[in-house]
């Protein structure tokens, strides 16, 4: 049986500043903003479950890099980049992912609402992606960040009779997208990144959860060398999902794939529909103008955003191809390729999750 999951983010509707204030103070002081934050997280998590998603990620409404940098002391932002100004350490009282803690605190209520124990996916920004925002980084940067992130993971993976963390995603969207000398084969920094991923995934395993490496590209194959890593996921168009070599590597390394079955870049969804609905050949300028016009109409609520979401038939076809290529026993999860923050409305994002969940249920039935 393939289980459905999602990558986390959703469009936020409401008082974002109040939400962010609640997140910043959550678990330290009780204020109106912290209660507001907790309520929004729990409601959004339940909304995800109601779409049919088996293992929803905690609702991600915050900037992921900023939320983790905010937990770490010894880092300052200078001229748009981050620099290490002192030995890195967790700030006092800042080792908890507020969204995960909200769900854990309200776990009994959530279970009673759902009628069964829940499964949760949590995500953490990976050390390579955090380091990419540093103005200066060296061979030890990945390890120093990874040490902090491993401590955060240890503090946030929970299990109880009401619900548990089943999946933990290390999000590395930047990895493999640019030519980085720190990733040169044989370099000490490359080896340090591998050791850091290994330590993080081993921690996840020790805590009884499964690890996922969330990538946007897989041209650099360092991830195959992470022995404790369980699952790999990437974007729909990544060749990762299209080659027999991937199947062979999954088997050789005893890893599994999360099938990405839905495009989540809303600009790309608009682009795809424009091209499909136009008989004449359009220039790139024409397409971009039509995308801008579409967004204007979406903002004015003159277009139903759900018309741009891919149909279940498209998602089913992708899932079928991946399962046939990799084999039933190597595809354990399926879901959208990434988060849904780019969607124009909260409800349209939930509709995407609903279609994804139904796609997987159809496959399992």
N, C-alpha and C positions, 0 to 999 in steps of 0.2 A: 504493500500500500504506500502510495506517495502522499505525503502530507504537504499542505499548503502553508506558506509563510510569507511575510512581507519584509521590506527593508527598513521601514520605520517612519519616514517623514510624511506629514500631511499639511495641507494649507491650514493656517490658523484663522479662526473667525472669532472676534471678540476683542477684549482689551489686552493687547500683546504686552504692553509695558507692565501691567499688573501681573500678568502671567510670569514674565521674566523676573520681576521682583520677588514673586512667590517662590520661584525656583531657586533664586540666590539665597533666600533665607530658610528654605525648607529643611526641617530636621534640627534647626537651631532655635528659632523663636516661632511662636504661633501668632500669626497675624491674619487679617482679612485676605491679604494677597496669597498667603501660603494655603489657606483653605480653598481659595479660588483655583490655585495651581493644581492642588490634589484632585479637586472635582473635575477639572478639565481633562487631566490625564486619565482618570478612571473612566469617565464617560467615553473618551475617544477609544480607549482600549476595548471597552464593551461594544462600541460601535463596530470596531474591526472584527470582533468575534461574531457579531450578528451577521456580518457579511458571509460568514462561513469559513473564514481563515482559521486553520487549525492551530498555528503557532504564530500569533501576531507579535511583532516587535513592539516595545513600548512606544507610545506616540511621540514622535520627535518633532517638536515645534521650535526648538532652539538651534542656533548655529553649533554644529558638532565640534568644530575645532575650538571655538571660544569657550564652550562649556567645559572642555577638558583642560585647556590652558588655565581656566579660572580655578582649577583644583590644585594647581602646582605653584609653589613658590620658588623663586630663583629665576623667574622669567619676566622680562619686561618687553613691551612693544615700543619700538623705536623706528620712526620714519616708515611705518607700514610693515615692518618685519619684526620678528621676535628675536631676542638675544638672551643668552644665559648670563645672568649677573651674579649668581651665587650657586652653590651646590643645590641640585634639584631635590625637592621634598614635597610631600603632600602638605597642603595647608591644613591647619587645625580644623577639624570638623568638616573637611571638604572631600573626603574620600568616597562619599556616597553619591551614586547617580540618583538624583531626586525623583526622576520618573519611575525608576525601578523600586525605590523605597515606597513611593505612593501606592504602587500596585501591591507590594508586599504587605503594607499596613492595612490595606483594604481587602486582603485576599479572601477572608471569610465572606464578606459581603459580595465579592465578585463571584465566588463559587456558588453562593446561594442564588444569585441572579442567573447564572448560567446553568445551574442544576448539575454541575460536575466540576471536578478540579480542572484548572486551566494550565496550559503550557505557554510559556513566555519566551520570546527571543529578546535578548538585549544586544546592543551594539556599542562599540567603543572605537574611537578614531585611532588608527594604527600609528605606530612610531614613525614609519617612513613618511606618512602624510603630515603628521605634526611637524616633523623635522623639515619638511619642504617649505614651511613658512618661516624658518629661521633665516636671518640675514647672514649668519655664519654657522656652519656646521662642520663637524669633523668625524673621524673614525669612531669616536666614542658616543656620539650624539644619540644614535639609535638605542644603544644599550642603556644610557641614562634615562631616556624617556620610557623605554620598555620596562625598566625596573619599577617606575611609578605606576605605569598602566597595569602591570601584573598585580600590584597591591590593590588597585581599584577593582580589578576583576575579582580578586579574592573576597573583597568586602561586599560585592553586589550579586553574587550567584547564590540563590536561596532555593530551598525545597521544603515544602510542608504538605500537610494533608489537603490543603486548600488549592495549592498550585505550586509550580516550580519553574525555574529557568531551565529550559530544554536546549536552547541554542544560544551560542554567544558568537557574535560576528565581530571580527577585527576588520574594520573598514579601511582599505588602502586604495582609494580611487585614483591617487596620483601615481602609484607604482606602475612602472613600465610605459608611461606615456611620454617621457622625455629621456634624452640621452644624458645620463647622470654619471660622472666619473666615479662617484662613490659606490656605484654598482658594478664597476669594472670587475670582470672575472679574476679571481685570485686576490682581490683587494681585502684588506683587513676590515674595512667598513662593510663590505658585502657579507663577509663571514659574521660580523657582529649583528647585522640585521637578521640573518638566518637564525643565530642563537637566540635573539630576542623573540622572534616569532615562535621558536621552539619552546622557550620558557613560558610564554603566554598561553600557548595551546596546551602545554602540559598542565598548567594550573587549571585551565578549564576542565580538562579530563579528570584531574584530581577531585574537583568539586562536583563531579557527576553529570556534567553537561557535555554537549557536542560543540566543536569549534567550526566556524565558518570563516573563510577568508573571502571578503567581498572586494572584487576587483572590477575595473573598467576596461582592462586590457590584460592579455596574458602572453604577450610577446616575450617578456623576460620570465623564464621558467624556474626561477629560484624557489617558488612556492612548493614545487614538487618535492623539494628536499626537506621540507618540514615534516618530520616523522610523526609527530603527535597530531597534526592537522587532520580533521575528519572530512570536511566538505569544502568544495570550491564553487564559487559562483561568479559570473561575469555578465556582460551585457548581451542582449539578443543577437547583435550582429558579430560578436566576437567569434573568430574562427575556432575557438575552444569547443564550441558546440557543433562543429561541422566536420571534424576529422576523426578517422579511425585511430590516429595516433593518440588522441585524447583518451579514447576507450582503453587502449593498451596501457597508457600511463596510469589511469585510474586503477586498473587491475594490478599492475606491477607494484604500485605504491600503496595499495589497499585503501584508496580514498574514494570519495563519492562526489557526485555532482548535484547541485541544486539547479534544476532546469529553469532558465529565465524565459518566460512565455509571453510577456507583455512589455511593449515599449512604454517608457514612462516620461520621456522628454516631450513635453506637450507641444513645443515648437515643431518637433519632428512629426508628431501626430497630425498637426495642422498641415504641415508640408505634404505628408503622405496623402491626405485627403484632397488637397488642392490638385496635386498631380493626377490622382485617380479620377477626379471629377472634371478634368479639363482635357478636351480632345486635342487641342493644338499644343505644340511644343512651347514651353515657357522658358524665358531666360532666368538666370538666378536673381536678377533685379526684379523681374515680374513676380517671382515666387515670394521674395522677401517683402515686397509691397503688399501682397495679398495676406501674408502672415500678419503684418502690422495692422492691416484693416480688420482682419479677423479678431485680433486681440482688442481692438477698439470696440467692436460689436459685442465681444464677450464681456468686457468691462461694463458696457451699457445694458447687459443682460438681454441682448437682442438675438442671441444664438444659444441654443442648448448645448453646453459643453460636452455632454455625453455622446453627441454624434461623432466626435473625433476619437473616442475610445475604441480600441480594436474589438472586433467581434469575437465571441467565444469560438467560432469556427477557426479563426486565424490562430488563436491561442492553442486550440486543440491540435491543429496541424503541427505547430512548433513542438509541442510536448510529445506527440507521437513520433516525430522524426528523431528527437533526442533519445527517447526511450529505446527506439529500434536500433539506434547507433551504439549506445552505451550498454544496453541491456537493462532489464527490469531491476536487477539487484544492485545497479550502480547509480540509480537516480532515486534518492530518498526524499527529496523535497522539490517543490516547484513554486514559482511565484513571479511577481513583477521583477524586472531587471534591477530596479533601484527604487529610491523613495519617490513620493508623489507630491513633493512640495511645489513643483512647477504647475500643477493642475490649477485651473482658475477658481474652483470652489471645493469646499470640504465634501459636499455631497457627490460631486463628480469623481473625486478620489475614492470614495467608498464604493461607488458603482464599478470602478476599475477592479477593486479588490473582490467585489461580488462576482464579477465575470471570471476572474482568475480562480476563485474558490470553486465555482460551478464547473469550470473546465476540468479541474482536478478530480472533483467528485464524479463527473461523467466518466473520466478515465478509470477510476477505481471501481465503478459499478458494473 
